[in-house]
Amino acid sequence: MTATALIAEDEPLLAADLQASLARLWPGLRVVATVGDGASAVAQSLALRPDVLFLDIRMPGMSGLDAAEALAEDWPEHDGKFPLIVFVTAYDQYALAAFERAAVDYVLKPVQPERLAQTCARLEARLAQRSSSPTHDASLDDAHREQASAKTHPSTLDQLRALLHATSVDGSDRSSTPLRMIQASAGNTIAMVPVDDVLFFEAADKYVRVVTATREHLIRTPLRELQRQLDPQRFWQVHRGTIVRCDAIDSAERDESGRLTLALRGHPARICVSRLYAERFKGM
């Protein structure tokens, strides 16, 4: 069967080698774009809608995992053809353990033809199964197509959720002692902010906003690094750029399109929940 793919790899020689290997092993696969960073991978994937993504884990700026997460959040709700994802990584026992637990496919650098052939066979089987699903039946109306999409689309999303919840791909586990105090610099002053006072953390360019009921601070610690230091029972990630203290949430409201928005106690902010984390909010 014919299929399309996008390769995201910041080393041109490795990208060319992967493309050449795919051409030999999977003649029906057409590589529609090769990019060198995660942000371009997201933009080109949204524009070209490839069937398969080969994402290098470590790229400048946005990593392969970050790119996958961004795509999961930005992919059109009505399109059930979310790309199948293969992560490409140098050998890293922590990353491989996380991939195995999440049942996410991966290949190691340098890419070995035998291993890549196995991956191609799995991808072809999944795409064949997808093409025979009701999602692609032109006779269906939009409502029934969306219902069918909901049954097929979550498979890749479930894998991403599992990967995000597994050991982080750079080998760092969560801290055994949760963070108790945030030290936020402002000029010559360092504000000491108790973590218990924080309503939510939000990534903003090169900073992270630390928002309490009465004040807002900026820190330079990346959100993913900060997350490892927080108590996961109290602080929930609800978007790739937002972590909320769960007992500060007053309600979760779903709009007509199915998107969730959180209202907080004692603060006017409204927090959007991405589809990757929407499963947290279900009635008991």
Contacts in CASP RR format, 6 or more apart in sequence:
PFRMAT RR
TARGET T0000
AUTHOR 0000-0000-0000
METHOD contacts of the structure
MODEL  1
MTATALIAEDEPLLAADLQASLARLWPGLRVVATVGDGASAVAQSLALRP
DVLFLDIRMPGMSGLDAAEALAEDWPEHDGKFPLIVFVTAYDQYALAAFE
RAAVDYVLKPVQPERLAQTCARLEARLAQRSSSPTHDASLDDAHREQASA
KTHPSTLDQLRALLHATSVDGSDRSSTPLRMIQASAGNTIAMVPVDDVLF
FEAADKYVRVVTATREHLIRTPLRELQRQLDPQRFWQVHRGTIVRCDAID
SAERDESGRLTLALRGHPARICVSRLYAERFKGM
1 28 0 8 1.000
1 124 0 8 1.000
1 127 0 8 1.000
1 128 0 8 1.000
1 131 0 8 1.000
2 28 0 8 1.000
2 29 0 8 1.000
2 30 0 8 1.000
3 26 0 8 1.000
3 28 0 8 1.000
3 29 0 8 1.000
3 30 0 8 1.000
3 51 0 8 1.000
3 52 0 8 1.000
3 123 0 8 1.000
3 124 0 8 1.000
3 127 0 8 1.000
4 29 0 8 1.000
4 30 0 8 1.000
4 31 0 8 1.000
4 32 0 8 1.000
4 48 0 8 1.000
4 49 0 8 1.000
4 50 0 8 1.000
4 51 0 8 1.000
4 52 0 8 1.000
5 22 0 8 1.000
5 29 0 8 1.000
5 30 0 8 1.000
5 31 0 8 1.000
5 32 0 8 1.000
5 50 0 8 1.000
5 51 0 8 1.000
5 52 0 8 1.000
5 53 0 8 1.000
5 54 0 8 1.000
6 31 0 8 1.000
6 32 0 8 1.000
6 33 0 8 1.000
6 34 0 8 1.000
6 35 0 8 1.000
6 41 0 8 1.000
6 44 0 8 1.000
6 45 0 8 1.000
6 48 0 8 1.000
6 50 0 8 1.000
6 52 0 8 1.000
6 53 0 8 1.000
6 54 0 8 1.000
6 83 0 8 1.000
7 15 0 8 1.000
7 18 0 8 1.000
7 19 0 8 1.000
7 31 0 8 1.000
7 33 0 8 1.000
7 34 0 8 1.000
7 35 0 8 1.000
7 54 0 8 1.000
8 34 0 8 1.000
8 35 0 8 1.000
8 36 0 8 1.000
8 37 0 8 1.000
8 38 0 8 1.000
8 40 0 8 1.000
8 41 0 8 1.000
8 53 0 8 1.000
8 54 0 8 1.000
8 55 0 8 1.000
8 56 0 8 1.000
8 59 0 8 1.000
8 64 0 8 1.000
8 67 0 8 1.000
9 15 0 8 1.000
9 18 0 8 1.000
9 34 0 8 1.000
9 36 0 8 1.000
9 54 0 8 1.000
9 56 0 8 1.000
9 59 0 8 1.000
9 88 0 8 1.000
10 36 0 8 1.000
10 37 0 8 1.000
10 56 0 8 1.000
10 58 0 8 1.000
10 59 0 8 1.000
10 60 0 8 1.000
11 56 0 8 1.000
14 56 0 8 1.000
14 109 0 8 1.000
14 110 0 8 1.000
14 111 0 8 1.000
15 34 0 8 1.000
15 36 0 8 1.000
17 110 0 8 1.000
17 111 0 8 1.000
18 54 0 8 1.000
18 88 0 8 1.000
18 111 0 8 1.000
18 116 0 8 1.000
19 31 0 8 1.000
19 34 0 8 1.000
21 111 0 8 1.000
21 113 0 8 1.000
21 116 0 8 1.000
22 29 0 8 1.000
22 31 0 8 1.000
22 116 0 8 1.000
22 120 0 8 1.000
23 29 0 8 1.000
24 113 0 8 1.000
25 113 0 8 1.000
25 116 0 8 1.000
25 117 0 8 1.000
25 120 0 8 1.000
26 120 0 8 1.000
26 123 0 8 1.000
26 124 0 8 1.000
29 52 0 8 1.000
29 120 0 8 1.000
32 48 0 8 1.000
32 50 0 8 1.000
33 44 0 8 1.000
33 48 0 8 1.000
33 50 0 8 1.000
35 41 0 8 1.000
35 44 0 8 1.000
36 56 0 8 1.000
36 59 0 8 1.000
36 60 0 8 1.000
37 59 0 8 1.000
37 60 0 8 1.000
37 61 0 8 1.000
37 62 0 8 1.000
38 55 0 8 1.000
38 59 0 8 1.000
38 61 0 8 1.000
38 62 0 8 1.000
38 63 0 8 1.000
38 64 0 8 1.000
38 66 0 8 1.000
38 67 0 8 1.000
39 61 0 8 1.000
39 62 0 8 1.000
39 67 0 8 1.000
41 53 0 8 1.000
41 55 0 8 1.000
41 59 0 8 1.000
41 62 0 8 1.000
41 64 0 8 1.000
41 67 0 8 1.000
41 71 0 8 1.000
42 62 0 8 1.000
42 67 0 8 1.000
42 70 0 8 1.000
42 71 0 8 1.000
42 74 0 8 1.000
45 53 0 8 1.000
45 71 0 8 1.000
45 83 0 8 1.000
46 71 0 8 1.000
46 74 0 8 1.000
46 75 0 8 1.000
49 79 0 8 1.000
49 81 0 8 1.000
49 83 0 8 1.000
50 83 0 8 1.000
51 81 0 8 1.000
51 83 0 8 1.000
51 84 0 8 1.000
51 127 0 8 1.000
52 83 0 8 1.000
52 84 0 8 1.000
52 85 0 8 1.000
52 86 0 8 1.000
52 123 0 8 1.000
52 127 0 8 1.000
53 68 0 8 1.000
53 71 0 8 1.000
53 83 0 8 1.000
53 84 0 8 1.000
53 85 0 8 1.000
53 86 0 8 1.000
54 86 0 8 1.000
54 88 0 8 1.000
54 107 0 8 1.000
55 64 0 8 1.000
55 65 0 8 1.000
55 67 0 8 1.000
55 68 0 8 1.000
55 85 0 8 1.000
55 86 0 8 1.000
55 87 0 8 1.000
55 88 0 8 1.000
56 64 0 8 1.000
56 87 0 8 1.000
56 88 0 8 1.000
56 89 0 8 1.000
57 63 0 8 1.000
57 64 0 8 1.000
57 65 0 8 1.000
57 87 0 8 1.000
57 88 0 8 1.000
57 89 0 8 1.000
57 95 0 8 1.000
57 169 0 8 1.000
58 64 0 8 1.000
58 89 0 8 1.000
58 90 0 8 1.000
59 67 0 8 1.000
62 70 0 8 1.000
63 169 0 8 1.000
64 87 0 8 1.000
65 87 0 8 1.000
65 163 0 8 1.000
65 164 0 8 1.000
65 169 0 8 1.000
66 240 0 8 1.000
68 85 0 8 1.000
68 87 0 8 1.000
68 160 0 8 1.000
69 160 0 8 1.000
69 164 0 8 1.000
69 240 0 8 1.000
69 276 0 8 1.000
70 240 0 8 1.000
71 82 0 8 1.000
71 83 0 8 1.000
72 82 0 8 1.000
72 156 0 8 1.000
72 157 0 8 1.000
72 160 0 8 1.000
72 274 0 8 1.000
72 275 0 8 1.000
72 276 0 8 1.000
73 239 0 8 1.000
73 240 0 8 1.000
73 274 0 8 1.000
73 275 0 8 1.000
73 276 0 8 1.000
75 82 0 8 1.000
77 146 0 8 1.000
77 257 0 8 1.000
77 258 0 8 1.000
77 275 0 8 1.000
78 142 0 8 1.000
78 145 0 8 1.000
78 146 0 8 1.000
78 149 0 8 1.000
79 149 0 8 1.000
80 135 0 8 1.000
80 149 0 8 1.000
80 152 0 8 1.000
80 153 0 8 1.000
81 130 0 8 1.000
81 135 0 8 1.000
82 153 0 8 1.000
82 156 0 8 1.000
82 157 0 8 1.000
83 156 0 8 1.000
84 105 0 8 1.000
84 123 0 8 1.000
84 126 0 8 1.000
84 127 0 8 1.000
84 156 0 8 1.000
85 104 0 8 1.000
85 105 0 8 1.000
85 156 0 8 1.000
85 159 0 8 1.000
85 160 0 8 1.000
86 105 0 8 1.000
86 106 0 8 1.000
86 107 0 8 1.000
86 119 0 8 1.000
86 123 0 8 1.000
87 95 0 8 1.000
87 99 0 8 1.000
87 104 0 8 1.000
87 105 0 8 1.000
87 106 0 8 1.000
87 107 0 8 1.000
88 106 0 8 1.000
88 107 0 8 1.000
88 108 0 8 1.000
88 109 0 8 1.000
88 111 0 8 1.000
89 95 0 8 1.000
89 96 0 8 1.000
89 106 0 8 1.000
89 107 0 8 1.000
89 108 0 8 1.000
89 109 0 8 1.000
89 169 0 8 1.000
90 108 0 8 1.000
90 109 0 8 1.000
91 108 0 8 1.000
91 109 0 8 1.000
92 169 0 8 1.000
92 170 0 8 1.000
92 171 0 8 1.000
94 167 0 8 1.000
94 168 0 8 1.000
94 169 0 8 1.000
94 170 0 8 1.000
94 171 0 8 1.000
94 172 0 8 1.000
95 106 0 8 1.000
95 169 0 8 1.000
95 170 0 8 1.000
95 171 0 8 1.000
96 106 0 8 1.000
97 166 0 8 1.000
97 167 0 8 1.000
98 163 0 8 1.000
98 166 0 8 1.000
98 167 0 8 1.000
98 168 0 8 1.000
98 169 0 8 1.000
99 105 0 8 1.000
99 106 0 8 1.000
99 163 0 8 1.000
101 162 0 8 1.000
101 163 0 8 1.000
101 166 0 8 1.000
101 167 0 8 1.000
102 159 0 8 1.000
102 160 0 8 1.000
102 162 0 8 1.000
102 163 0 8 1.000
102 166 0 8 1.000
103 159 0 8 1.000
103 162 0 8 1.000
104 159 0 8 1.000
104 160 0 8 1.000
104 162 0 8 1.000
104 163 0 8 1.000
105 119 0 8 1.000
105 122 0 8 1.000
105 123 0 8 1.000
107 115 0 8 1.000
107 116 0 8 1.000
107 119 0 8 1.000
108 115 0 8 1.000
130 136 0 8 1.000
130 152 0 8 1.000
133 148 0 8 1.000
133 151 0 8 1.000
133 152 0 8 1.000
134 140 0 8 1.000
134 144 0 8 1.000
134 145 0 8 1.000
134 148 0 8 1.000
135 145 0 8 1.000
135 148 0 8 1.000
135 149 0 8 1.000
135 152 0 8 1.000
137 145 0 8 1.000
137 148 0 8 1.000
140 148 0 8 1.000
157 275 0 8 1.000
157 276 0 8 1.000
160 276 0 8 1.000
161 276 0 8 1.000
161 277 0 8 1.000
161 279 0 8 1.000
163 169 0 8 1.000
164 237 0 8 1.000
164 276 0 8 1.000
167 173 0 8 1.000
168 224 0 8 1.000
168 228 0 8 1.000
172 225 0 8 1.000
172 228 0 8 1.000
173 228 0 8 1.000
174 228 0 8 1.000
174 229 0 8 1.000
174 232 0 8 1.000
175 228 0 8 1.000
175 229 0 8 1.000
178 195 0 8 1.000
178 229 0 8 1.000
178 230 0 8 1.000
178 231 0 8 1.000
178 234 0 8 1.000
179 195 0 8 1.000
179 226 0 8 1.000
179 229 0 8 1.000
179 230 0 8 1.000
180 194 0 8 1.000
180 195 0 8 1.000
180 196 0 8 1.000
181 192 0 8 1.000
181 193 0 8 1.000
181 194 0 8 1.000
181 195 0 8 1.000
182 192 0 8 1.000
182 193 0 8 1.000
182 194 0 8 1.000
182 195 0 8 1.000
182 198 0 8 1.000
182 210 0 8 1.000
182 217 0 8 1.000
182 219 0 8 1.000
183 190 0 8 1.000
183 191 0 8 1.000
183 192 0 8 1.000
183 193 0 8 1.000
183 219 0 8 1.000
184 190 0 8 1.000
184 191 0 8 1.000
184 193 0 8 1.000
184 210 0 8 1.000
184 217 0 8 1.000
184 218 0 8 1.000
184 219 0 8 1.000
185 191 0 8 1.000
185 219 0 8 1.000
186 217 0 8 1.000
186 218 0 8 1.000
191 215 0 8 1.000
191 217 0 8 1.000
193 210 0 8 1.000
193 212 0 8 1.000
193 215 0 8 1.000
193 217 0 8 1.000
195 230 0 8 1.000
197 212 0 8 1.000
197 213 0 8 1.000
198 210 0 8 1.000
198 211 0 8 1.000
198 212 0 8 1.000
198 245 0 8 1.000
199 211 0 8 1.000
199 212 0 8 1.000
199 213 0 8 1.000
199 244 0 8 1.000
199 245 0 8 1.000
199 248 0 8 1.000
199 264 0 8 1.000
199 267 0 8 1.000
199 269 0 8 1.000
200 211 0 8 1.000
200 242 0 8 1.000
200 243 0 8 1.000
200 244 0 8 1.000
200 245 0 8 1.000
200 248 0 8 1.000
200 264 0 8 1.000
200 269 0 8 1.000
200 271 0 8 1.000
201 208 0 8 1.000
201 209 0 8 1.000
201 210 0 8 1.000
201 211 0 8 1.000
201 223 0 8 1.000
201 226 0 8 1.000
201 235 0 8 1.000
201 242 0 8 1.000
201 243 0 8 1.000
202 208 0 8 1.000
202 209 0 8 1.000
202 211 0 8 1.000
202 241 0 8 1.000
202 242 0 8 1.000
202 243 0 8 1.000
203 209 0 8 1.000
203 222 0 8 1.000
203 223 0 8 1.000
203 240 0 8 1.000
203 241 0 8 1.000
203 242 0 8 1.000
204 218 0 8 1.000
206 220 0 8 1.000
207 218 0 8 1.000
207 219 0 8 1.000
207 220 0 8 1.000
208 218 0 8 1.000
208 219 0 8 1.000
208 220 0 8 1.000
208 221 0 8 1.000
208 222 0 8 1.000
208 223 0 8 1.000
208 226 0 8 1.000
209 216 0 8 1.000
209 217 0 8 1.000
209 218 0 8 1.000
210 216 0 8 1.000
210 217 0 8 1.000
210 218 0 8 1.000
210 219 0 8 1.000
211 267 0 8 1.000
211 269 0 8 1.000
213 266 0 8 1.000
213 267 0 8 1.000
219 226 0 8 1.000
223 241 0 8 1.000
223 243 0 8 1.000
226 243 0 8 1.000
227 235 0 8 1.000
227 237 0 8 1.000
227 243 0 8 1.000
230 243 0 8 1.000
233 246 0 8 1.000
234 245 0 8 1.000
234 246 0 8 1.000
234 247 0 8 1.000
235 243 0 8 1.000
235 244 0 8 1.000
235 245 0 8 1.000
235 246 0 8 1.000
236 243 0 8 1.000
236 244 0 8 1.000
236 245 0 8 1.000
236 246 0 8 1.000
236 277 0 8 1.000
236 280 0 8 1.000
237 243 0 8 1.000
237 277 0 8 1.000
238 244 0 8 1.000
238 262 0 8 1.000
238 271 0 8 1.000
238 272 0 8 1.000
238 273 0 8 1.000
238 274 0 8 1.000
238 277 0 8 1.000
238 280 0 8 1.000
239 271 0 8 1.000
239 272 0 8 1.000
239 273 0 8 1.000
239 274 0 8 1.000
239 277 0 8 1.000
240 274 0 8 1.000
240 276 0 8 1.000
242 271 0 8 1.000
242 272 0 8 1.000
244 262 0 8 1.000
244 264 0 8 1.000
244 271 0 8 1.000
248 264 0 8 1.000
248 265 0 8 1.000
248 267 0 8 1.000
249 262 0 8 1.000
249 263 0 8 1.000
249 264 0 8 1.000
249 265 0 8 1.000
250 262 0 8 1.000
250 263 0 8 1.000
250 264 0 8 1.000
250 265 0 8 1.000
250 266 0 8 1.000
251 262 0 8 1.000
251 263 0 8 1.000
252 260 0 8 1.000
252 261 0 8 1.000
252 262 0 8 1.000
252 263 0 8 1.000
252 273 0 8 1.000
252 281 0 8 1.000
253 260 0 8 1.000
253 261 0 8 1.000
253 262 0 8 1.000
253 263 0 8 1.000
254 260 0 8 1.000
254 261 0 8 1.000
255 261 0 8 1.000
259 272 0 8 1.000
259 273 0 8 1.000
260 272 0 8 1.000
260 273 0 8 1.000
260 278 0 8 1.000
260 281 0 8 1.000
261 270 0 8 1.000
261 271 0 8 1.000
261 272 0 8 1.000
261 273 0 8 1.000
262 270 0 8 1.000
262 271 0 8 1.000
262 272 0 8 1.000
262 273 0 8 1.000
263 270 0 8 1.000
264 271 0 8 1.000
273 280 0 8 1.000
273 281 0 8 1.000
END
